[in-house]
């Protein structure tokens, strides 16, 4: 189980389960499914798929895509969005393991020239 906090346009607590696969080259293919519980009381389901591989510092870099689903009218706009994830797995400053830090960006369709 993963737990944490989302800040920004969507402020929420999240809980998720990961169903990762490990490739022969050592890269991980995470697959998270969970729920965001917004500060306003809405529930937003999410699914995150991607790639986690070591970078030059030895930390794992994260890339992925994220989709949401909710019936709460305040956040229904998320149902029609695909988001990109970029981040890394970092050691905790207190030495108690690691934490995942990432940014989520909305992908915008601009049409094919």
N, C-alpha and C positions, 0 to 999 in steps of 0.2 A: 504494500500500500504506500502511496505517496500522498503527502498532505502539504499544503502551503497556502500562500496568499497571492492574489492577483491585485495589482494596483493600476491605476490609470483610468481609461474610459470605462472599464468594467472592474469595479472593486468588489472582490469576493473572496471567500474561503473556498479552497478546492480539495477534493479527495478523489483519488484515482487508483486504478489497478493497472499494472504494466504486464503485458504478455510478450516479452522480448524474445527475439531469436538471435543467435550468434552465427555470423558468417564464418566460413573457413579462414578468411583473412584476419579474423579477430574483431571486425567491426560488429557493433550491435545494431539491430533493427528493432527499436522500441515501438510498442503499440499500446498507448494509454487510452483508457476509457474511464470517464469519471463524471463528476458533477461539480459545477460552480454554484455555491450558495451566496447570492449577492447580498450586499449590505442592506438592500431594500427588501429582502425576503424572497426573491425569485430563485427558481431552480433552472439551471442551464446545463444540459448534458453536453459533453464534448468527446471528440475522438481525435487523437494525435498520433500520427504515424511519421516515421522518419529514419534518420541515420545517425548513429553515434560512433565516431571513430577518433582515435588519439590524434592530437595535433602536435606541433613541434615542442610544446612545453610538457607533454605527457598527459595533459588533461584531455578529456573527451570533448570534442566539439559536437554540437547538436544542430541538425538541420531537419526541418520537417514541415508537414502541412497539418492544418487544424480546421475542423468543422464543428459547428454547434447546432443544437436543436433545443427549442423551448416553445412553450405555448403561452408564456407570459408576454402580454402586449408590449411592455416596456423594452423587451429585448428581442422581439420577434425578427427584427432586422438582421440579427445574427444568423438566422436560418438560411439566408441567401448569400452568405459570405464564405469565402475560402481564405484562410489566413496562412501566412508563412511564419515559421519559427526559426530563430537563430539564437544559439546560446552555448553554454558549456557546463560541464560538471566540475565544480571547484571544491578543494578541501575546505572544511570549516575552520575558521580562525581559532577556535578553541580545541582543535584536534580531535573532535568527536565524530569523525567520518567526513562525508561530503554532502554538498548541496547542489541542486540544479538551478541555474540562473539563466533565464532566457527572455527574449523580447518577442512579442507577437505583432505582426504587421498585416493589415488587411490588404489583400491583393485586389487591384483595380483593373477592370477590363477596359482597354482603350481602343480596341479594334485592331485588326491586321491591316497594315498599309497596302 
